[in-house]
Amino acid sequence: MDIQSGLVRALTTDKEQSLADVRQDGRALLFTQRRNDRSTPPHASTALFELDLSSLTARELGVYQHFGQIEYYQQGYLIVGGPNFANGAGINLPAGDDIANDYDGQLYFMDATSLEVTALSKAFDPSISSIALNNRQQVVAQVSEGDRTLLYSVDIERQRYTKLPFNLDVVERFSLANDRNNTVVALGTCAYATAVRKSPNKSAPRQHFA
């Protein structure tokens, strides 16, 4: 929608297409398209596209199975997917183990030019279910750790994951602030209460969120 004129135009037309993310400068967006494939398990794949909003030209980034989420990050994209994503880029199994569990969500970086995929969480044990970024390109991951759902800040360059000090057993929703106070707000539950909390920032190291 053009705010000044109120003009609305459709950017995608297929019911199997879904918006994934919008670039910070507003000049492009990412969308996905589900494709069914009866020939091989898991019988479905996801095509990833980047749409240039000035020319309405879509570039296909690839077709993948075991895909979960894609977000803009610096000169590329962050992707959440199973260990079998991108021909098994995230598999880290002991010798003799042949089958990776795709419920073990992994984090990947895809270069925007080469489309090369790099695994970022092979040595990180919890399963990553989703990520969120703010306009400063800080990253927080929501993970499953045992029977708990927790939040970790992610240092992409060093591939370091630091648990955020929320006193919650299950984080249901969370959001990152765009200010310089490094604030993350989370909604979740602990054993006896439901609460909205902001984690403290006085003693957090610089790479941590508050």
C-alpha contacts under 8 A as a table, 3 or more apart, distances in Angstrom:
res1	aa1	res2	aa2	distance
1	M	6	G	6.11
1	M	7	L	5.59
1	M	8	V	4.39
1	M	9	R	6.65
2	D	5	S	5.68
2	D	6	G	5.22
2	D	7	L	5.26
2	D	8	V	6.52
3	I	6	G	5.28
3	I	7	L	7.57
10	A	13	T	6.81
11	L	56	L	7.52
12	T	17	Q	6.83
13	T	17	Q	7.49
14	D	17	Q	5.42
15	K	18	S	7.90
16	E	33	Q	5.36
16	E	34	R	5.44
16	E	35	R	7.85
17	Q	31	F	6.63
17	Q	32	T	5.38
17	Q	33	Q	4.27
17	Q	34	R	6.69
18	S	31	F	5.42
18	S	32	T	5.25
18	S	33	Q	6.46
19	L	29	L	7.71
19	L	30	L	6.32
19	L	31	F	4.40
19	L	32	T	6.54
20	A	29	L	7.53
20	A	30	L	5.24
20	A	31	F	4.87
20	A	32	T	6.64
20	A	69	Q	7.28
20	A	70	I	6.34
20	A	71	E	6.91
21	D	29	L	5.71
21	D	30	L	5.14
21	D	31	F	7.04
21	D	70	I	7.26
21	D	71	E	5.66
21	D	72	Y	6.85
22	V	26	G	6.36
22	V	28	A	6.24
22	V	29	L	4.23
22	V	30	L	6.27
22	V	72	Y	7.55
23	R	26	G	5.30
23	R	27	R	6.55
23	R	28	A	5.52
23	R	29	L	5.64
23	R	30	L	7.94
23	R	72	Y	6.33
24	Q	27	R	7.90
24	Q	135	N	7.24
25	D	28	A	7.74
26	G	29	L	7.54
27	R	52	D	6.31
27	R	53	L	5.38
27	R	54	S	6.76
28	A	50	E	6.80
28	A	51	L	5.45
28	A	52	D	4.58
28	A	53	L	5.21
29	L	50	E	5.66
29	L	51	L	5.32
29	L	52	D	6.90
29	L	53	L	7.46
30	L	48	L	7.31
30	L	49	F	5.68
30	L	50	E	4.52
30	L	51	L	6.24
30	L	70	I	7.81
30	L	71	E	7.77
31	F	48	L	6.21
31	F	49	F	5.37
31	F	50	E	6.44
31	F	51	L	7.56
32	T	46	T	6.41
32	T	47	A	5.59
32	T	48	L	4.75
32	T	49	F	6.07
33	Q	46	T	5.57
33	Q	47	A	5.07
33	Q	48	L	6.65
34	R	44	A	7.11
34	R	45	S	6.03
34	R	46	T	4.66
34	R	47	A	6.41
35	R	44	A	5.65
35	R	45	S	5.17
35	R	46	T	5.84
35	R	47	A	7.17
36	N	43	H	5.90
36	N	44	A	4.29
36	N	45	S	6.26
37	D	40	T	6.56
37	D	41	P	7.99
37	D	43	H	4.59
37	D	44	A	5.11
37	D	45	S	7.05
38	R	41	P	7.43
38	R	43	H	4.89
38	R	44	A	7.48
39	S	43	H	6.68
40	T	43	H	5.49
41	P	44	A	7.39
42	P	45	S	7.87
42	P	65	Q	7.49
44	A	65	Q	6.73
45	S	63	V	6.56
45	S	64	Y	5.41
45	S	65	Q	4.46
45	S	66	H	7.34
45	S	67	F	7.69
46	T	63	V	5.50
46	T	64	Y	5.28
46	T	65	Q	6.16
46	T	67	F	6.70
47	A	60	E	7.21
47	A	61	L	7.41
47	A	62	G	5.79
47	A	63	V	4.15
47	A	64	Y	6.31
48	L	60	E	5.90
48	L	61	L	5.21
48	L	62	G	5.64
48	L	63	V	6.28
48	L	64	Y	7.95
49	F	58	A	6.17
49	F	59	R	5.45
49	F	60	E	4.45
49	F	61	L	5.43
49	F	62	G	7.59
50	E	58	A	5.52
50	E	59	R	5.22
50	E	60	E	6.56
50	E	61	L	7.11
51	L	56	L	6.09
51	L	57	T	5.67
51	L	58	A	4.26
51	L	59	R	6.39
52	D	55	S	5.76
52	D	56	L	5.18
52	D	57	T	5.35
52	D	58	A	6.31
53	L	56	L	4.90
53	L	57	T	7.39
61	L	115	L	6.87
64	Y	67	F	6.33
64	Y	85	F	6.68
64	Y	86	A	6.45
65	Q	84	N	7.79
65	Q	85	F	6.11
65	Q	86	A	7.64
66	H	81	G	5.55
66	H	82	G	5.15
66	H	83	P	7.80
66	H	84	N	6.41
66	H	85	F	5.25
66	H	102	D	6.78
67	F	79	I	7.86
67	F	80	V	6.62
67	F	81	G	4.42
67	F	82	G	6.59
67	F	85	F	6.47
68	G	79	I	7.30
68	G	80	V	5.20
68	G	81	G	4.85
68	G	82	G	7.70
68	G	130	S	7.89
69	Q	79	I	5.45
69	Q	80	V	4.96
69	Q	81	G	6.92
69	Q	130	S	7.01
70	I	77	Y	6.47
70	I	78	L	5.63
70	I	79	I	4.40
70	I	80	V	6.52
71	E	77	Y	5.45
71	E	78	L	5.22
71	E	79	I	6.51
72	Y	76	G	6.21
72	Y	77	Y	4.51
72	Y	78	L	6.30
73	Y	76	G	5.38
73	Y	77	Y	4.84
73	Y	78	L	5.94
73	Y	137	Q	6.60
74	Q	77	Y	7.32
74	Q	137	Q	7.37
75	Q	111	D	6.51
75	Q	112	A	5.95
76	G	109	F	7.04
76	G	110	M	5.58
76	G	111	D	4.52
76	G	112	A	4.23
76	G	113	T	7.71
77	Y	109	F	5.71
77	Y	110	M	5.16
77	Y	111	D	6.65
77	Y	112	A	6.85
78	L	107	L	7.05
78	L	108	Y	5.68
78	L	109	F	4.69
78	L	110	M	6.41
79	I	107	L	5.79
79	I	108	Y	5.00
79	I	109	F	6.17
79	I	110	M	7.36
80	V	105	G	6.51
80	V	106	Q	5.66
80	V	107	L	4.78
80	V	108	Y	6.31
80	V	128	I	7.26
80	V	129	S	7.28
80	V	130	S	6.61
80	V	131	I	7.64
81	G	84	N	7.86
81	G	85	F	5.84
81	G	102	D	7.72
81	G	105	G	5.44
81	G	106	Q	5.44
81	G	107	L	6.62
81	G	108	Y	7.71
82	G	85	F	5.41
82	G	90	G	7.20
82	G	101	N	7.47
82	G	102	D	4.30
82	G	103	Y	6.33
82	G	104	D	5.96
82	G	105	G	4.74
82	G	106	Q	5.63
83	P	88	G	5.70
83	P	89	A	6.43
83	P	90	G	4.04
83	P	91	I	4.80
83	P	92	N	7.86
83	P	100	A	6.48
83	P	101	N	7.18
83	P	102	D	5.77
83	P	104	D	6.76
83	P	105	G	6.71
83	P	106	Q	6.02
84	N	87	N	5.79
84	N	88	G	3.76
84	N	89	A	6.38
84	N	90	G	6.24
84	N	91	I	6.33
84	N	100	A	6.93
84	N	102	D	6.65
85	F	88	G	5.31
85	F	89	A	6.08
85	F	90	G	6.80
86	A	89	A	5.52
86	A	117	V	7.17
88	G	91	I	5.39
89	A	117	V	7.45
89	A	118	T	7.15
89	A	119	A	6.06
90	G	106	Q	6.49
90	G	119	A	5.54
90	G	121	S	7.57
90	G	122	K	5.96
91	I	100	A	6.45
91	I	122	K	7.14
92	N	122	K	6.06
92	N	123	A	7.94
93	L	97	D	5.91
93	L	98	D	7.55
93	L	100	A	7.22
94	P	97	D	5.62
97	D	100	A	7.97
101	N	104	D	5.77
102	D	105	G	6.49
103	Y	127	S	7.21
104	D	126	P	7.53
104	D	127	S	4.65
104	D	128	I	7.01
105	G	127	S	4.67
105	G	128	I	4.52
105	G	129	S	5.83
106	Q	119	A	7.52
106	Q	120	L	7.46
106	Q	121	S	5.77
106	Q	122	K	7.15
106	Q	127	S	6.66
106	Q	128	I	5.68
107	L	119	A	6.27
107	L	120	L	5.39
107	L	121	S	5.57
107	L	128	I	7.06
108	Y	117	V	6.50
108	Y	118	T	5.47
108	Y	119	A	4.53
108	Y	120	L	5.24
108	Y	121	S	7.47
109	F	117	V	5.66
109	F	118	T	5.17
109	F	119	A	6.58
109	F	120	L	7.00
110	M	115	L	5.46
110	M	116	E	5.47
110	M	117	V	4.47
110	M	118	T	6.41
111	D	114	S	5.64
111	D	115	L	4.80
111	D	116	E	5.46
111	D	117	V	6.75
112	A	115	L	5.46
119	A	122	K	6.61
120	L	156	I	7.41
120	L	159	Q	5.95
121	S	124	F	5.00
121	S	159	Q	6.98
122	K	125	D	7.73
124	F	161	Y	7.63
126	P	143	V	6.00
126	P	144	S	5.73
126	P	145	E	5.05
126	P	146	G	7.95
127	S	143	V	5.33
127	S	144	S	5.18
127	S	145	E	6.82
128	I	131	I	7.83
128	I	141	A	6.52
128	I	142	Q	6.01
128	I	143	V	4.34
128	I	144	S	6.52
129	S	141	A	7.48
129	S	142	Q	5.74
129	S	143	V	5.40
129	S	144	S	7.00
130	S	141	A	5.82
130	S	142	Q	5.32
130	S	143	V	7.22
131	I	139	V	6.81
131	I	140	V	5.61
131	I	141	A	4.30
131	I	142	Q	6.04
132	A	139	V	5.80
132	A	140	V	5.44
132	A	141	A	6.55
132	A	175	S	7.34
132	A	176	L	7.31
133	L	136	R	7.75
133	L	137	Q	5.67
133	L	138	Q	5.43
133	L	139	V	4.69
133	L	140	V	6.56
133	L	176	L	6.82
134	N	137	Q	5.43
134	N	138	Q	5.79
134	N	139	V	7.19
134	N	176	L	5.81
134	N	177	A	6.55
134	N	178	N	5.59
135	N	138	Q	7.52
135	N	178	N	5.84
136	R	178	N	6.73
138	Q	153	S	7.99
138	Q	154	V	7.59
139	V	153	S	6.01
139	V	154	V	5.41
139	V	155	D	7.40
139	V	156	I	7.94
140	V	151	L	6.64
140	V	152	Y	5.61
140	V	153	S	4.46
140	V	154	V	5.77
140	V	176	L	7.98
141	A	151	L	5.65
141	A	152	Y	5.25
141	A	153	S	6.32
141	A	154	V	6.88
142	Q	149	T	6.87
142	Q	150	L	5.77
142	Q	151	L	4.70
142	Q	152	Y	6.60
142	Q	171	V	7.88
143	V	149	T	5.62
143	V	150	L	5.42
143	V	151	L	6.19
143	V	152	Y	7.50
144	S	147	D	6.97
144	S	148	R	5.88
144	S	149	T	4.71
144	S	150	L	6.53
145	E	148	R	5.25
145	E	149	T	6.14
145	E	150	L	7.02
148	R	169	D	5.23
148	R	170	V	5.36
149	T	169	D	6.24
149	T	170	V	4.43
149	T	171	V	5.42
149	T	172	E	7.81
150	L	163	K	7.58
150	L	164	L	7.84
150	L	168	L	7.56
150	L	169	D	6.98
150	L	170	V	6.37
150	L	171	V	5.84
151	L	163	K	6.05
151	L	164	L	5.70
151	L	171	V	7.44
152	Y	161	Y	5.90
152	Y	162	T	5.12
152	Y	163	K	4.24
152	Y	164	L	5.34
153	S	161	Y	5.76
153	S	162	T	5.23
153	S	163	K	6.42
153	S	164	L	6.60
153	S	208	H	6.25
153	S	209	F	6.36
154	V	159	Q	7.02
154	V	160	R	5.85
154	V	161	Y	4.81
154	V	162	T	6.62
155	D	158	R	5.62
155	D	159	Q	5.51
155	D	160	R	5.03
155	D	161	Y	6.46
155	D	207	Q	7.16
156	I	159	Q	4.87
156	I	160	R	6.86
162	T	208	H	7.03
164	L	199	S	7.26
164	L	208	H	7.59
164	L	209	F	7.04
164	L	210	A	7.69
165	P	199	S	5.97
165	P	200	P	7.62
166	F	197	R	7.25
166	F	198	K	7.44
166	F	199	S	5.62
167	N	190	C	7.08
168	L	171	V	6.44
168	L	188	G	6.18
168	L	189	T	5.53
168	L	190	C	4.67
169	D	188	G	7.41
169	D	189	T	5.92
169	D	190	C	4.66
169	D	191	A	6.98
170	V	188	G	5.41
170	V	189	T	5.32
170	V	190	C	6.52
171	V	174	F	7.36
171	V	186	A	6.56
171	V	187	L	5.92
171	V	188	G	4.17
171	V	189	T	6.59
172	E	186	A	7.48
172	E	187	L	5.65
172	E	188	G	4.90
172	E	189	T	7.78
173	R	186	A	5.72
173	R	187	L	5.14
173	R	188	G	6.82
174	F	184	V	6.98
174	F	185	V	5.53
174	F	186	A	4.13
174	F	187	L	6.11
175	S	184	V	5.76
175	S	185	V	5.44
175	S	186	A	6.55
176	L	182	N	7.86
176	L	183	T	6.15
176	L	184	V	4.65
176	L	185	V	6.62
177	A	182	N	6.85
177	A	183	T	5.41
177	A	184	V	6.21
177	A	185	V	7.99
178	N	182	N	7.81
179	D	182	N	6.70
179	D	183	T	7.61
180	R	183	T	7.94
181	N	210	A	7.30
182	N	201	N	7.73
182	N	208	H	7.88
182	N	209	F	5.07
182	N	210	A	5.15
183	T	198	K	7.11
183	T	199	S	7.54
183	T	209	F	6.22
183	T	210	A	4.84
184	V	198	K	6.12
184	V	199	S	6.90
184	V	209	F	6.70
184	V	210	A	6.12
185	V	196	V	7.17
185	V	197	R	5.97
185	V	198	K	4.87
185	V	199	S	7.40
186	A	196	V	5.75
186	A	197	R	5.68
186	A	198	K	6.62
187	L	194	T	7.78
187	L	195	A	6.09
187	L	196	V	4.56
187	L	197	R	6.72
188	G	194	T	5.95
188	G	195	A	5.88
188	G	196	V	6.60
189	T	192	Y	7.61
189	T	193	A	5.77
189	T	194	T	4.35
189	T	195	A	6.11
190	C	193	A	5.48
190	C	194	T	6.45
190	C	195	A	7.96
198	K	210	A	7.34
199	S	210	A	5.23
200	P	203	S	7.61
200	P	204	A	7.61
200	P	210	A	5.35
201	N	204	A	5.19
201	N	209	F	7.25
201	N	210	A	4.25
204	A	207	Q	7.95
204	A	208	H	5.76
204	A	209	F	7.25
204	A	210	A	6.73
205	P	208	H	5.38
206	R	209	F	7.89
